[in-house]
Amino acid sequence: MATVLVDAENVRRSLWPNISRTELEQRALEWGREHGHDVMVMWEGAETADDRIAWEVRQLRPPLWVVTSDRELRERVADRVERIIGGGSFARELR
């Protein structure tokens, strides 16, 4: 079982029409249950979702996956995660 950290806005806006916040949360959690993964959907807040994801990657134990199409975030976490999934690919899988 992997912990999957989802860059929520990146995924939500990767398809048109955009996935609603509620739909993304529900579908991502359902996907996690179906595939045996612990999913954490990360939204912007007091800090950016990118910063939260990078921090979580340093704190959590492997295996870790990150879902994002953000190149900078991919570079920040690449050496600490097992897998990086593109935001659009993940969004299409959820739909």
Buried (B, 14 or more C-beta within 10 A) or exposed (E): EBBBBBBBBBBBBBBEEBBEEEEBBBBBBEBBEEEEBEBBBBBEEEEBBBBBBBEBBEEBEEEBBBBBBBEEBBEBBEEEBEEBBBBBEBBEEBE
